[in-house]
Amino acid sequence: TNCPCGSTKPYSDCCQPLHNGQAAKDAEALMRSRFSAFSLLLPDYLLASWHPSTRPEQFELDQTTQWKRLEIISAGNGDQQGEVHFKAYYVEQGEWQLLEETSKFLFEQGHWFYHSGNYQPQTLKPLRNASCPCGSGKKFKKCCL
């Protein structure tokens, strides 16, 4: 099956190696693997890939939240720091939500870590005849309504 991060690669060739301990090659790869971890309910990976200076003591995922699509707007990184601007679409308590964020990543000891971001959640109200927010290319009424 395709990876939840939207790369069109199989999960086994995309985010699964990172979830199993392989280091991400850049900030975008780590961002994609974190989205997949939210989608697949992997809180241990999310904590492990969070920078120690900003990592929460505890972290729980809502088992009912359905992460549907990741859209990378821009990504770039230097030797020690990276940034990814993205949109993540998800369904929570029956309502479509959009999380837009520009995330900061740090590279330390051979690994990229999520550091922080400017969290901007929004509630979506997709129209029946609009494109489905899941990214299928179908109309909302024929897909996820």
CORWOPE-V193166 format. One record per residue. SS is DSSP state (~ for helix, > for strand, _ for the rest). PSI is psi in radians with two decimals (* if undefined). D_CENTER is the distance of its C-alpha to the mean C-alpha in Angstrom with 2 decimals. Layout:
SS	PSI	D_CENTER
SS	PSI	D_CENTER
This chain:
_	2.68	17.40
>	2.64	14.71
_	2.46	11.40
_	-0.36	8.70
_	-0.14	6.59
_	0.21	9.60
_	-0.25	11.60
_	0.03	14.63
_	2.72	15.45
>	2.56	16.26
~	-0.69	13.93
~	-0.39	16.91
~	-0.02	16.92
_	-1.57	13.30
_	-0.41	10.97
~	-0.74	13.79
~	-0.63	15.94
~	-0.71	13.52
~	-0.43	13.15
_	0.12	16.94
_	-0.15	17.52
_	2.49	17.54
_	2.47	16.68
_	2.51	14.02
_	-0.41	16.13
_	3.10	14.43
~	-0.69	11.83
~	-0.73	9.85
~	-0.70	10.07
~	-0.71	8.92
~	-0.80	5.75
~	-0.74	5.30
~	-0.57	6.81
~	-0.70	5.04
~	-0.81	2.23
~	-0.64	5.89
~	-0.65	7.50
~	-0.80	6.66
~	-0.67	7.83
_	0.10	10.65
_	1.08	11.63
_	1.25	11.92
~	-0.53	12.69
~	-0.70	14.92
~	-0.73	12.43
~	-0.76	10.31
~	-0.74	13.76
~	-0.52	14.98
_	0.10	12.37
>	2.35	13.07
_	2.36	16.11
_	-0.50	19.23
_	-0.32	20.46
_	-0.01	17.71
_	2.30	16.61
_	2.72	17.72
_	-0.76	20.56
_	2.65	19.07
_	2.14	15.73
_	2.48	15.64
_	2.46	13.19
_	2.00	14.68
_	-0.31	15.60
_	-0.20	16.21
_	2.27	12.88
>	1.87	11.70
>	2.10	8.15
>	-0.72	9.59
>	2.46	8.12
>	2.29	5.89
>	2.01	8.65
>	2.11	9.24
>	-0.83	12.37
>	2.70	13.58
>	2.52	13.17
>	2.72	15.99
>	2.67	17.38
_	-2.72	20.80
_	-0.64	22.24
_	-0.24	21.05
>	2.55	18.34
>	2.91	15.41
>	2.40	13.51
>	2.15	10.52
>	2.16	10.82
>	2.90	8.17
>	2.31	8.30
>	2.21	6.24
>	2.35	9.10
>	2.85	10.17
>	2.23	13.67
>	2.19	15.17
_	0.73	18.91
_	0.03	19.55
>	2.44	18.25
>	2.39	15.59
>	2.71	13.40
>	2.24	11.50
>	2.01	9.56
>	2.32	10.41
>	2.56	10.19
>	2.00	11.67
>	2.54	10.64
>	2.34	13.41
>	2.54	13.43
>	2.50	16.73
>	2.03	18.38
>	2.43	20.90
_	0.69	22.97
_	0.15	21.39
>	2.57	17.74
>	2.51	14.83
>	2.45	13.60
>	2.28	11.24
>	-0.99	14.08
>	3.00	13.51
>	2.85	12.41
_	1.51	14.18
_	2.11	12.57
>	1.44	13.87
>	2.63	13.49
>	2.58	15.68
>	2.32	17.25
_	2.58	17.65
_	1.31	20.96
_	2.40	20.76
_	2.64	24.30
_	-0.71	25.70
_	0.08	26.47
_	2.85	23.36
>	2.47	20.70
_	2.35	18.32
_	-0.23	14.95
_	-0.25	13.43
_	0.18	14.43
_	-0.37	17.31
_	-0.11	19.84
_	2.86	22.03
>	2.58	23.40
~	-0.76	21.78
~	-0.40	25.07
~	0.03	25.04
_	-1.47	21.50
_	0.10	19.65
_	*	22.41
